[in-house]
Amino acid sequence: MGKIDEKSQRVKYIRALERFVKSAINLLKREDFDKELFEARVFKNLEVLKKVEPAHLDQPYTKALENFASSISLLKSKDELIKEANLLEKLKTKKSYKKEKHKKRDFNDGY
């Protein structure tokens, strides 16, 4: 398998994971949450996820994404899943923040 094939396989796997997780999170955060509907949707989406061949993931976010997908498939409680979803979202947005370079120069309180 070539390097390009591995990369495309990994991208397909990550996109499938993100689709699966996003649909589950949307169902979890609805005000009219129904456990039976949630389980039915999870099993339906899990079949689609199983069609994609798993790939090796190195990044912390993608590993956490894979772990959360397995937590969803184990049908943990709603509160646990929401907590994990929030931590996953925090991990995803963490890399988009930039460190302020000249912090000391901007702060001047007059002393």
Stockholm file with secondary structure:
# STOCKHOLM 1.0

chainA/1-111         MGKIDEKSQRVKYIRALERFVKSAINLLKREDFDKELFEARVFKNLEVLKKVEPAHLDQPYTKALENFASSISLLKSKDELIKEANLLEKLKTKKSYKKEKHKKRDFNDGY
#=GR chainA/1-111 SS CCHHHHHHHHHHHHHHHHHHHHHHHHHHTCTTCCHHHHHHHHHHHHHHHHHSCCCCCCSHHHHHHHHHHHHHHTTCCHHHHHHHHHHHHHHHHHTTCCCCTTHHHHCCCCC
#=GC SS_cons         CCHHHHHHHHHHHHHHHHHHHHHHHHHHTCTTCCHHHHHHHHHHHHHHHHHSCCCCCCSHHHHHHHHHHHHHHTTCCHHHHHHHHHHHHHHHHHTTCCCCTTHHHHCCCCC
//
